[in-house]
């Protein structure tokens, strides 16, 4: 599995933002219907769609900026008095072989 880059996922976040906020584009689609029905200029539709895409792009930039500003947490020492020690891969406490 490849390691994700620091800026990866912006396009996916933008596309998901478009899908989740699709209802905000309804005025643009109404203007498109009015273009065919009442013969208003197509530029009203294009302008409304551009405003919607611009708002969604700005919202995505803010979301990605806010998410990337947090610093990764450093691993901390296990101070749990009830734990039996560090994690051992392959250890299953329910197996009879691992019981003392």
KOLTORPA-498643 format. One record per residue: residue number from 1; x, y, z of N, C-alpha, C in turn. Coordinates in steps of 0.02 Angstrom, whole numbers. Layout:
KOLTORPA-498643
resi NUM n.px X n.py Y n.pz Z ca.px X ca.py Y ca.pz Z c.px X c.py Y c.pz Z;
...
***
This chain:
KOLTORPA-498643
resi 1 n.px 42 n.py -59 n.pz 0 ca.px 0 ca.py 0 ca.pz 0 c.px 44 c.py 62 c.pz 0;
resi 2 n.px 29 n.py 110 n.pz -42 ca.px 72 ca.py 169 ca.pz -48 c.px 60 c.py 217 c.pz 10;
resi 3 n.px 112 n.py 255 n.pz 26 ca.px 105 ca.py 305 ca.pz 79 c.px 70 c.py 366 c.pz 51;
resi 4 n.px 21 n.py 393 n.pz 86 ca.px -12 ca.py 453 ca.pz 61 c.px 34 c.py 514 c.pz 68;
resi 5 n.px 30 n.py 557 n.pz 18 ca.px 69 ca.py 619 ca.pz 21 c.px 33 c.py 669 c.pz 65;
resi 6 n.px 68 n.py 722 n.pz 84 ca.px 39 ca.py 770 ca.pz 130 c.px -21 c.py 805 c.pz 99;
resi 7 n.px -20 n.py 820 n.pz 35 ca.px -74 ca.py 856 ca.pz 2 c.px -122 c.py 809 c.pz -35;
resi 8 n.px -117 n.py 745 n.pz -25 ca.px -161 ca.py 699 ca.pz -60 c.px -232 c.py 703 c.pz -33;
resi 9 n.px -280 n.py 688 n.pz -75 ca.px -349 ca.py 686 ca.pz -53 c.px -388 c.py 749 c.pz -65;
resi 10 n.px -357 n.py 801 n.pz -93 ca.px -394 ca.py 864 ca.pz -103 c.px -449 c.py 854 c.pz -155;
resi 11 n.px -433 n.py 821 n.pz -210 ca.px -483 ca.py 811 ca.pz -262 c.px -541 c.py 768 c.pz -237;
resi 12 n.px -525 n.py 716 n.pz -199 ca.px -578 ca.py 674 ca.pz -171 c.px -621 c.py 713 c.pz -122;
resi 13 n.px -590 n.py 754 n.pz -82 ca.px -627 ca.py 796 ca.pz -34 c.px -671 c.py 846 c.pz -72;
resi 14 n.px -645 n.py 874 n.pz -126 ca.px -684 ca.py 922 ca.pz -166 c.px -744 c.py 888 c.pz -198;
resi 15 n.px -734 n.py 829 n.pz -226 ca.px -789 ca.py 793 ca.pz -259 c.px -842 c.py 772 c.pz -207;
resi 16 n.px -821 n.py 750 n.pz -149 ca.px -870 ca.py 732 ca.pz -97 c.px -907 c.py 793 c.pz -73;
resi 17 n.px -873 n.py 850 n.pz -69 ca.px -905 ca.py 912 ca.pz -50 c.px -958 c.py 933 c.pz -102;
resi 18 n.px -942 n.py 923 n.pz -166 ca.px -991 ca.py 937 ca.pz -218 c.px -1053 c.py 893 c.pz -211;
resi 19 n.px -1041 n.py 829 n.pz -199 ca.px -1097 ca.py 782 ca.pz -194 c.px -1140 c.py 798 c.pz -133;
resi 20 n.px -1108 n.py 812 n.pz -76 ca.px -1146 ca.py 824 ca.pz -15 c.px -1182 c.py 891 c.pz -16;
resi 21 n.px -1159 n.py 938 n.pz -56 ca.px -1191 ca.py 1004 ca.pz -60 c.px -1224 c.py 1015 c.pz -128;
resi 22 n.px -1248 n.py 961 n.pz -157 ca.px -1278 ca.py 966 ca.pz -224 c.px -1341 c.py 1009 c.pz -224;
resi 23 n.px -1377 n.py 1012 n.pz -169 ca.px -1439 ca.py 1051 ca.pz -166 c.px -1425 c.py 1126 c.pz -172;
resi 24 n.px -1363 n.py 1147 n.pz -159 ca.px -1346 ca.py 1217 ca.pz -166 c.px -1343 c.py 1238 c.pz -240;
resi 25 n.px -1341 n.py 1190 n.pz -285 ca.px -1339 ca.py 1206 ca.pz -357 c.px -1408 c.py 1210 c.pz -388;
resi 26 n.px -1460 n.py 1201 n.pz -349 ca.px -1529 ca.py 1202 ca.pz -375 c.px -1546 c.py 1268 c.pz -411;
resi 27 n.px -1527 n.py 1326 n.pz -384 ca.px -1541 ca.py 1387 ca.pz -422 c.px -1511 c.py 1388 c.pz -492;
resi 28 n.px -1451 n.py 1360 n.pz -499 ca.px -1420 ca.py 1357 ca.pz -566 c.px -1461 c.py 1313 c.pz -612;
resi 29 n.px -1485 n.py 1257 n.pz -588 ca.px -1525 ca.py 1212 ca.pz -631 c.px -1593 c.py 1243 c.pz -648;
resi 30 n.px -1620 n.py 1280 n.pz -602 ca.px -1683 ca.py 1316 ca.pz -617 c.px -1670 c.py 1368 c.pz -672;
resi 31 n.px -1614 n.py 1402 n.pz -669 ca.px -1597 ca.py 1450 ca.pz -722 c.px -1586 c.py 1415 c.pz -789;
resi 32 n.px -1560 n.py 1355 n.pz -788 ca.px -1552 ca.py 1318 ca.pz -851 c.px -1620 c.py 1300 c.pz -881;
resi 33 n.px -1666 n.py 1279 n.pz -838 ca.px -1734 ca.py 1263 ca.pz -861 c.px -1768 c.py 1326 c.pz -889;
resi 34 n.px -1758 n.py 1383 n.pz -855 ca.px -1786 ca.py 1446 ca.pz -879 c.px -1754 c.py 1467 c.pz -945;
resi 35 n.px -1692 n.py 1449 n.pz -955 ca.px -1659 ca.py 1464 ca.pz -1019 c.px -1696 c.py 1430 c.pz -1077;
resi 36 n.px -1713 n.py 1366 n.pz -1067 ca.px -1748 ca.py 1330 ca.pz -1120 c.px -1821 c.py 1349 c.pz -1124;
resi 37 n.px -1852 n.py 1366 n.pz -1066 ca.px -1923 ca.py 1382 ca.pz -1066 c.px -1938 c.py 1454 c.pz -1085;
resi 38 n.px -1905 n.py 1501 n.pz -1053 ca.px -1919 ca.py 1572 ca.pz -1064 c.px -1866 c.py 1607 c.pz -1106;
resi 39 n.px -1817 n.py 1569 n.pz -1129 ca.px -1764 ca.py 1595 ca.pz -1172 c.px -1723 c.py 1651 c.pz -1140;
resi 40 n.px -1709 n.py 1644 n.pz -1073 ca.px -1663 ca.py 1692 ca.pz -1042 c.px -1592 c.py 1672 c.pz -1060;
resi 41 n.px -1545 n.py 1716 n.pz -1048 ca.px -1476 ca.py 1705 ca.pz -1067 c.px -1446 c.py 1645 c.pz -1029;
resi 42 n.px -1406 n.py 1606 n.pz -1064 ca.px -1373 ca.py 1547 ca.pz -1034 c.px -1320 c.py 1569 c.pz -984;
resi 43 n.px -1298 n.py 1632 n.pz -989 ca.px -1246 ca.py 1657 ca.pz -944 c.px -1270 c.py 1662 c.pz -872;
resi 44 n.px -1335 n.py 1667 n.pz -860 ca.px -1361 ca.py 1666 ca.pz -792 c.px -1348 c.py 1598 c.pz -760;
resi 45 n.px -1359 n.py 1546 n.pz -800 ca.px -1345 ca.py 1478 ca.pz -776 c.px -1271 c.py 1468 c.pz -763;
resi 46 n.px -1230 n.py 1489 n.pz -811 ca.px -1158 ca.py 1481 ca.pz -805 c.px -1132 c.py 1520 c.pz -744;
resi 47 n.px -1157 n.py 1580 n.pz -734 ca.px -1136 ca.py 1620 ca.pz -677 c.px -1156 c.py 1589 c.pz -611;
resi 48 n.px -1217 n.py 1564 n.pz -606 ca.px -1241 ca.py 1532 ca.pz -544 c.px -1201 c.py 1468 c.pz -530;
resi 49 n.px -1187 n.py 1431 n.pz -582 ca.px -1148 ca.py 1369 ca.pz -574 c.px -1076 c.py 1386 c.pz -553;
resi 50 n.px -1048 n.py 1439 n.pz -582 ca.px -980 ca.py 1459 ca.pz -564 c.px -977 c.py 1483 c.pz -491;
resi 51 n.px -1028 n.py 1519 n.pz -469 ca.px -1030 ca.py 1541 ca.pz -399 c.px -1034 c.py 1481 c.pz -353;
resi 52 n.px -1075 n.py 1431 n.pz -370 ca.px -1081 ca.py 1371 ca.pz -329 c.px -1015 c.py 1333 c.pz -327;
resi 53 n.px -983 n.py 1324 n.pz -385 ca.px -919 ca.py 1289 ca.pz -386 c.px -866 c.py 1327 c.pz -347;
resi 54 n.px -866 n.py 1393 n.pz -352 ca.px -819 ca.py 1434 ca.pz -315 c.px -829 c.py 1429 c.pz -240;
resi 55 n.px -891 n.py 1429 n.pz -218 ca.px -906 ca.py 1421 ca.pz -147 c.px -885 c.py 1353 c.pz -121;
resi 56 n.px -897 n.py 1301 n.pz -161 ca.px -878 ca.py 1234 ca.pz -140 c.px -802 c.py 1226 c.pz -139;
resi 57 n.px -768 n.py 1257 n.pz -187 ca.px -695 ca.py 1255 ca.pz -188 c.px -667 c.py 1291 c.pz -126;
resi 58 n.px -694 n.py 1349 n.pz -111 ca.px -672 ca.py 1386 ca.pz -52 c.px -684 c.py 1348 c.pz 12;
resi 59 n.px -742 n.py 1316 n.pz 17 ca.px -758 ca.py 1276 ca.pz 76 c.px -710 c.py 1217 c.pz 83;
resi 60 n.px -693 n.py 1186 n.pz 27 ca.px -646 ca.py 1129 ca.pz 29 c.px -576 c.py 1152 c.pz 49;
resi 61 n.px -555 n.py 1209 n.pz 23 ca.px -489 ca.py 1236 ca.pz 42 c.px -487 c.py 1249 c.pz 117;
resi 62 n.px -540 n.py 1278 n.pz 145 ca.px -542 ca.py 1292 ca.pz 217 c.px -541 c.py 1227 c.pz 257;
resi 63 n.px -578 n.py 1177 n.pz 234 ca.px -580 ca.py 1112 ca.pz 269 c.px -511 c.py 1080 c.pz 268;
resi 64 n.px -478 n.py 1078 n.pz 210 ca.px -412 ca.py 1048 ca.pz 205 c.px -360 c.py 1087 c.pz 244;
resi 65 n.px -365 n.py 1153 n.pz 245 ca.px -318 ca.py 1194 ca.pz 282 c.px -326 c.py 1181 c.pz 357;
resi 66 n.px -387 n.py 1178 n.pz 381 ca.px -399 ca.py 1166 ca.pz 451 c.px -377 c.py 1097 c.pz 472;
resi 67 n.px -384 n.py 1048 n.pz 429 ca.px -364 ca.py 980 ca.pz 444 c.px -289 c.py 972 c.pz 444;
resi 68 n.px -254 n.py 1008 n.pz 401 ca.px -182 ca.py 999 ca.pz 395 c.px -143 c.py 1039 c.pz 447;
resi 69 n.px -176 n.py 1083 n.pz 484 ca.px -140 ca.py 1125 ca.pz 532 c.px -125 c.py 1088 c.pz 597;
resi 70 n.px -157 n.py 1032 n.pz 609 ca.px -144 ca.py 995 ca.pz 671 c.px -79 c.py 956 c.pz 665;
resi 71 n.px -40 n.py 956 n.pz 719 ca.px 22 ca.py 919 ca.pz 720 c.px 9 c.py 847 c.pz 740;
resi 72 n.px 45 n.py 800 n.pz 711 ca.px 34 ca.py 730 ca.pz 731 c.px 57 c.py 719 c.pz 803;
resi 73 n.px 20 n.py 677 n.pz 838 ca.px 37 ca.py 664 ca.pz 908 c.px 93 c.py 613 c.pz 912;
resi 74 n.px 136 n.py 621 n.pz 961 ca.px 192 ca.py 575 ca.pz 971 c.px 167 c.py 515 c.pz 1011;
resi 75 n.px 195 n.py 456 n.pz 998 ca.px 175 ca.py 398 ca.pz 1038 c.px 193 c.py 409 c.pz 1111;
resi 76 n.px 149 n.py 389 n.pz 1155 ca.px 160 ca.py 399 ca.pz 1227 c.px 173 c.py 331 c.pz 1260;
resi 77 n.px 207 n.py 335 n.pz 1316 ca.px 221 ca.py 275 ca.pz 1354 c.px 157 c.py 247 c.pz 1385;
resi 78 n.px 150 n.py 182 n.pz 1384 ca.px 92 ca.py 149 ca.pz 1413 c.px 98 c.py 150 c.pz 1489;
resi 79 n.px 55 n.py 188 n.pz 1522 ca.px 57 ca.py 194 ca.pz 1595 c.px -1 c.py 157 c.pz 1628;
resi 80 n.px -33 n.py 113 n.pz 1591 ca.px -89 ca.py 75 ca.pz 1618 c.px -62 c.py 21 c.pz 1665;
resi 81 n.px -81 n.py 23 n.pz 1730 ca.px -54 ca.py -27 ca.pz 1777 c.px -83 c.py -96 c.pz 1765;
resi 82 n.px -137 n.py -103 n.pz 1729 ca.px -168 ca.py -168 ca.pz 1718 c.px -144 c.py -202 c.pz 1655;
resi 83 n.px -106 n.py -167 n.pz 1614 ca.px -82 ca.py -199 ca.pz 1553 c.px -23 c.py -243 c.pz 1570;
resi 84 n.px -14 n.py -296 n.pz 1531 ca.px 39 ca.py -344 ca.pz 1546 c.px 105 c.py -325 c.pz 1513;
resi 85 n.px 108 n.py -269 n.pz 1482 ca.px 170 ca.py -248 ca.pz 1451 c.px 157 c.py -222 c.pz 1381;
resi 86 n.px 209 n.py -217 n.pz 1341 ca.px 200 ca.py -191 ca.pz 1273 c.px 162 c.py -241 c.pz 1230;
resi 87 n.px 135 n.py -218 n.pz 1177 ca.px 96 ca.py -260 ca.pz 1131 c.px 141 c.py -310 c.pz 1098;
resi 88 n.px 118 n.py -372 n.pz 1097 ca.px 156 ca.py -426 ca.pz 1064 c.px 115 c.py -452 c.pz 1006;
resi 89 n.px 139 n.py -443 n.pz 944 ca.px 102 ca.py -467 ca.pz 887 c.px 91 c.py -543 c.pz 890;
resi 90 n.px 33 n.py -565 n.pz 873 ca.px 18 ca.py -636 ca.pz 872 c.px -5 c.py -664 c.pz 939;
resi 91 n.px -4 n.py -623 n.pz 992 ca.px -26 ca.py -646 ca.pz 1057 c.px -101 c.py -643 c.pz 1062;
resi 92 n.px -133 n.py -698 n.pz 1080 ca.px -204 ca.py -701 ca.pz 1090 c.px -217 c.py -728 c.pz 1159;
resi 93 n.px -242 n.py -687 n.pz 1206 ca.px -251 ca.py -711 ca.pz 1275 c.px -303 c.py -765 c.pz 1282;
resi 94 n.px -344 n.py -777 n.pz 1232 ca.px -396 ca.py -829 ca.pz 1238 c.px -370 c.py -898 c.pz 1217;
resi 95 n.px -311 n.py -901 n.pz 1188 ca.px -282 ca.py -966 ca.pz 1170 c.px -258 c.py -1001 c.pz 1232;
resi 96 n.px -265 n.py -1067 n.pz 1233 ca.px -242 ca.py -1106 ca.pz 1291 c.px -167 c.py -1110 c.pz 1294;
resi 97 n.px -133 n.py -1104 n.pz 1237 ca.px -60 ca.py -1110 ca.pz 1236 c.px -26 c.py -1051 c.pz 1269;
resi 98 n.px -59 n.py -993 n.pz 1268 ca.px -28 ca.py -932 ca.pz 1293 c.px -41 c.py -922 c.pz 1367;
resi 99 n.px -82 n.py -963 n.pz 1397 ca.px -99 ca.py -957 ca.pz 1468 c.px -40 c.py -981 c.pz 1511;
resi 100 n.px -29 n.py -949 n.pz 1568 ca.px 24 ca.py -972 ca.pz 1614 c.px -2 c.py -1023 c.pz 1662;
***
